Amino acid sequence: MNLLSFDIEIADELSDNPDKNEELKHIRPSVAALTTDGVNIEYFYDVPFMTVDTAKNLVTRMMIYYEKGFRVYGWNIVSFDLRLMAYYSGMLEECGKLALESIDPMMQLTFNKGYYLGLDTALIGAGLETKTHKVFLNDGSEMIDMGGKKAPQMWRDGEIEAVKTYLAGDVIQPLKLADAILQNHGIKWFSKTQKPMSLYLYQLEPSYKLFSI
């Protein structure tokens, strides 16, 4: 399976608005990353936030990979990353095609179990390292608790490399998780009470097939 791992960080904080889908129409992305091998990463960004032209270039780049047989892949990308990019770039048809054919293990789990599971929880359950939480700031100091909620302010503060380092983990580790899911025939994790949990998956299904569940 040819996977194009994809993820976005945003320049604006999400509010506590319960209608997140509507809210995404007003959110500006900061930086996106793509990788097919977990080594070579393509970044798309501008300062102070991603321009619409860069967003269009990103979608066009993903479509090129799509035409070559790659499928956009990531954790929770259908409801967030691809939807945000559709609104922001205005390339609704292209992003819709990418979303329908995408591979989103979190979506598979949600459709089967009815609840959300964090990427770190799935990575730990598979015996893998978590996302990147240790980054270095412009002043040389080390942050050990980096997370997505901190990325918008850090980007606005000019901590570009720190945010890119964090984002790299968000496209590299999911690729490793995809291999683990296929090898383990499913997603494994531990509940908050440390009870072993699992979802059997024969294969990673494209998103459009999940709507028949």
N, C-alpha and C positions, 0 to 999 in steps of 0.2 A: 504494500500500500504506500503510495507516494503522498506524504503529508507536508503541508506548508504551515508550520507553526506560526501563529499570529497573536499579537497582543498589543493593547494600547494603554497608555497612561494619559490622564486628563490634566488640563490646566486649571479647571474650575472644580471646586468641591461639589459633591452631590449633597443635596439637602435631605431632610427627613421626609420629603414629599412621598406619600405612599404610591403615587403614580409615576414610577421611575421612567417608564417608557415615554411619557409625555415630557418629562423633565430633560431627557436626553436631547431633545430638539434644541435646547439652549445651552448645552455643554460644549466647550471647546476642547479638542484633544491637544496634547502637547507633543507626544512622541509615540511612534509605533515601531514595532520590530517584526521582521520576518526571518525565518530560517528553515531550511530543509534538512540540514544535517546536524544541527546543534553546535556547530563550530563557526561557520560563516554566517554572520548576522547582518541583515540590511536594516538600517534605521531611516525613518522618515520623520523629520521634525523641523520646526522653525522656532525662533525666539521672538516674542514672549509666548507664542502659541502657534500650533500648526496652521498654516494658511490653507485656504480652500484648494488652491492650486496643488499644494503638496498632498492634500487628501485625495485629490483626483489622480495624482501620479501613483499614490499608494494603491488605490483600487485598480487602476490600469495594470500595475505590476502584478497584483494578485490574479487578475484575469489572464495575464500572459502565462502564469504558472498553471492556472486552471485549464487553459487550452492545451497545455503540455501533459495533462493527466494528473496534476496535483490537486488535492482537495484541502481547502483551508481547514485548519485544525486548531483547537484550543479549548481551554476550560471556561465554560460559560460565555463563549463568544457569540452565540446566536442571539441571546437576549440583551447583550451589552455591546460588545466591540463592533460587531457587524451592523447592528442597528444604529449605533452612534455614527459609524462611518457613512451609512446610507443617508442619514439626515444631514450630516455635515458636508459631505462631498456633493450631495444632490444626485448621485449615481444610484438611484433606487433600484433600477432593473438589474444592474450588474451586481450590487450587493445582495439583492434578493436571490439571484442565481447562486452566488457564492454561499449564501446562508443555507439554501435548500440542500445543496450538495456537501455542506460542511460536515466535519466529524467533531462532535462535541460530547465527550464522555459524561460531563456533568449533566447535560440535557438528558442523556440516556438514563442516568441514575434518577434524576428528578421525575421523569415520566414513569419510571418503574416504582420508585419508592415514595414519591410525593413530597420530598423535601430536598433542600440544598445541602451540598457537602463542600467544604472548603478544599482548595487544591492541596494545601499542606497536609490536611488529614488524609487525603488519598495517597499522597506521596509517602507519608510515614507508614501507612498501611501496606504499601507495596515494598517497604524496606529501602526506600530511596531517601536521599537528602531532600530537605525542604527547599522552598524557594530561597532566593538570596535575601538575607536580612542584614548582612554586614556590608556596609559601604563606607567609602572614605569621602570626606567633605573637602571643600576647596581649601580650608585652613589646615588640612592634614590630619584632623581629628577623625576618630572612627565612630560610626553609628552602628549599633548592633541590633537595633529593633526596627529597621526600615520596613515599611509596609505601604500598601497602595493608598491608604488614607493620607499619608504624609507626602506623597508624591506631588500633588498640585502646588502646595506651598513651597516645597523644596525647588520645584521647577521655576516658580516665580522668583525665588531667592537666588537663582543662578546656579543651583547645584545640578548642572546638566549631566555631568559624568556619573554622579551618584545615582540619579534617576535612571540613566541608561544601564548602569550596572545592575540595578534592581530589575529592570525590564528584561534584561538578557536572561535572567533566571526564569522569568515567566514564559519564555519561549523554549528554553533549553530543557527544563525539567519536565514539562508536559510531554515532550517527545520521548523521554525515558519512561515516563508513565505509560505511554501508548504501548511500548514494547512489553512492559510488565503486565499490562492488562491482557494482552494477547497470550503471553506465556502462562499467566495464572488463570486464564479463561474467565476474567472478570475483575471487578474493582473490590479491593479489600480495605477495611478501615476499622478503627476502634471507636466505640461510642464514648460519650463523656464519662461513663462508668467503667470504661476499658473492656467492654464486652466486644468480642470479635464479631464483625459484621461483614457481609459480602453481597455482591450482586453478580450473579453468573451472566457472562456475556460470551456468546459464541464468537462474535466478531464486533468490531466497531462499525455501527450502522450510520449511513448518511442521515442527516437530520430529517429529510422529507419522509423517511420510512417510519419515524417515531410517531407521527400523527395518527397512525392506525392502531397504536397500542390502546 
